[in-house]
């Protein structure tokens, strides 16, 4: 995928994504992935013996994986609001 706002020379690096924006995106994506992973765990019959503890652990693991779409979303938002 091409960079929409990149310069043609390629020498100047883009400014880093602000930590506040990254935290906001993770606040959106972390719980979303936790809920989705808990629903997936409910759908798998092999998870039944683990009970509520298993659901909590799967939710925590899912929230950790939520950082990947949060990074992507933060970069996309930052590209859109950056002044060139």
DADARA-V208962 format. One line per field, one symbol per residue. ss: DSSP state (A for helix, B for strand, O for the rest). burial: 1 if it has 16 or more other C-alpha atoms within 10 Angstrom, else 0. Layout:
ss->???
burial->???
This chain:
ss->OOOOOOOOOOOOOOOOOOAAAAAAAAAAAAAAAAAAAAAAAAAOAAAAAAAAAAAAAAAAAAAAAAAAAAAAAAAAAAAAAOOO
burial->000000000000000010001110110111111110110010000000000001110111111111101110111001100000
